[in-house]
Amino acid sequence: MWHYPEGITNHSPVWSRHGIRILPGPSSLWLDADGNRLPVPLFPGFDSLGALQHITRRGDDHSWFVLDKTILGSEFALSGSEQNPDLTGKDVRLLMQRVRPGAVGPVEAFAQESDEFIWADTPAELAAGMNALTGEDRIDAAALEQLVVERDRQVTSGLAKDLQVVATAQARQYVVDKLIRVAKPHRLLDPKHGPLLAVRLSVLTRKTLGGLHTDLEGRVLRPDRQVLPGLWAVGEAAGFGGGGVHGHRALEGTFLGGCLFTGLTAGRALAALD
Ligand SMILES: Cc1cc2nc3c(=O)[nH]c(=O)nc-3n(C[C@H](O)[C@H](O)[C@H](O)COP(=O)(O)OP(=O)(O)OC[C@H]3O[C@@H](n4cnc5c(N)ncnc54)[C@H](O)[C@@H]3O)c2cc1C
């Protein structure tokens, strides 16, 4: 299976239990279900599978991003064609919204309509909202406040040893990320950037990997590894949508290549048949 740890429930689902993945920038604090920061280097957007393993090994099905309004506007993007009408509709005017301050329309809709987006003016209020959403008392208000204050000190001191703060500053060296992907470092408790926001993240399933076992010409093999006459499989049906050709930790964006390549190979083999 191919999963992501940064799933939110679609407030306007296209199908039942429809999850949307947040494609996050690096500034949000990522907390487990008990309010502890995920270990280095599991910062938002760094290592999805590592974060997934960390969260699920704890026996949890959720984790949290803690951020503020400014970070939401600069750093949240959503997966799914209906969440990116500028790209799918080739609408340049809409696309320009991504460079302007504030969240783009679909992100703003989640911010307003999703009960998994919890807004608050103080860490204590935020903790209360997080606990109310899960019906559990796992987020300690004082611990959350301390964590945010410590992170903020690292940002303002200019001598950060907090590796997430260092990595965020580093990400801004790339001009495109600086413009549209990574918020200027600031204190989460600075009211100019508020209110505070916690987003509950659930484990989201994108798709299955694996598929029919084939040889290198795309001929389907039976369990005894003998060719099943007359049947070829390519692409995801043959497990080449990532998991097969690129390994278990296949990089995002590398699926299509394996699908096309196996299509080409099987096509050539078929064309060579008498
Ligand atoms: C939201 C999303 C984002 C993605 N982003 C990327 C990306 O950025 N980069 C990347 O490399 N990959 C990406 N992928 C993965 C990539 O798109 C797929 O791995 C690839 O398109 C799979 O190609 P395929 O030909 O194997 O299968 P598909 O494209 O799924 O084609 C299978 C076709 O078979 C048809 N079909 C099914 N059943 C039948 C039937 N019984 N009879 C006739 N036809 C049938 C289906 O309608 C479909 O058209 C993404 C996938 C998703 C879902």
The ligand as an ORCA input file, in Angstrom:
! r2SCAN-3c Opt
* xyz 0 1
  C      -3.503     11.728     -7.595
  C      -2.318     11.075     -8.241
  C      -1.174     11.821     -8.480
  C      -0.081     11.224     -9.100
  N       1.022     11.992     -9.336
  C       2.069     11.460     -9.982
  C       3.218     12.246    -10.300
  O       3.290     13.444     -9.993
  N       4.255     11.649    -10.952
  C       4.236     10.324    -11.304
  O       5.202      9.838    -11.884
  N       3.151      9.572    -11.029
  C       2.079     10.099    -10.386
  N       0.992      9.320    -10.101
  C       1.011      7.911    -10.490
  C       0.803      7.715    -11.989
  O      -0.149      8.640    -12.462
  C       0.298      6.289    -12.201
  O       1.234      5.387    -11.635
  C       0.142      5.975    -13.683
  O      -0.697      6.901    -14.315
  C      -0.446      4.586    -13.834
  O      -0.543      4.304    -15.205
  P      -1.155      2.938    -15.690
  O      -1.263      3.053    -17.183
  O      -0.425      1.798    -15.105
  O      -2.611      2.864    -15.014
  P      -3.847      3.832    -15.199
  O      -3.411      5.197    -15.640
  O      -4.649      3.684    -13.941
  O      -4.615      3.184    -16.429
  C      -5.455      2.060    -16.286
  C      -6.590      2.260    -17.250
  O      -7.327      1.073    -17.338
  C      -8.702      1.398    -17.393
  N      -9.468      0.228    -16.962
  C      -9.619     -0.259    -15.702
  N     -10.384     -1.371    -15.745
  C     -10.691     -1.591    -17.043
  C     -11.453     -2.591    -17.714
  N     -12.013     -3.587    -17.047
  N     -11.566     -2.509    -19.043
  C     -10.968     -1.517    -19.747
  N     -10.235     -0.535    -19.152
  C     -10.105     -0.590    -17.834
  C      -8.824      2.577    -16.460
  O      -9.987      3.313    -16.743
  C      -7.555      3.348    -16.812
  O      -7.742      4.237    -17.877
  C      -0.129      9.864     -9.479
  C      -1.280      9.120     -9.247
  C      -2.351      9.701     -8.629
  C      -3.610      8.867     -8.403
*
